[in-house]
Amino acid sequence: MSNGYGHDGGLTTPWLATRLGVQPSVVEGRRRAGELLGLRREGERDYWYPAWQWDADGAPRPVVSRMIQVAREHGISNDRLGELLVRKSGMTSGRRVLDDLIEGRDEAVLAAVRSAAP
C-alpha cells in the first residue's frame, strides 16, 4: 500500500523509537526540533517517518533538517513538504524532488522547497 509520499518504507513513532533504542518522546522531540520529518497519514494517530530520511549507514541525511528548517521559514507545513517531495523537480524531467534528495542534490531540494512558499 502506498503512503502517498513517494516511498512505502518508513516507521511509526513507536517502531522508530524501538529501532533507535530510545523512548518515543525522544523521537517526538527530534520531530518537533526539525531533525526528523514526521508525517501524518490519513486515519492514523502516530506520525510516520519515511525511510529516505536515513542514509545507508542509518544516520539521518543532513539535508533533512536543513530542508525542514527552510520549509518552516517559508510557512510550509510538514504535510505540504511531504507532497512537495513527490512533485516533479523540473518542467521536462520525470525526476521528483525526492530523487534529488536521495541522490544528494541538496541545493536542488532546498531550491524546490523555497520555490513552493505560499
Secondary structure, DSSP 8 states (H G I E B T S, - for coil): ---SSS-S-EEEHHHHHHHHTS-HHHHHHHHHTTSS--EE-TT-SSEEEEGGGB-TTS-B-HHHHHHHHHHHHTT--HHHHHHHHTSBSSSS---BHHHHHHTT-HHHHHHHHHHT--
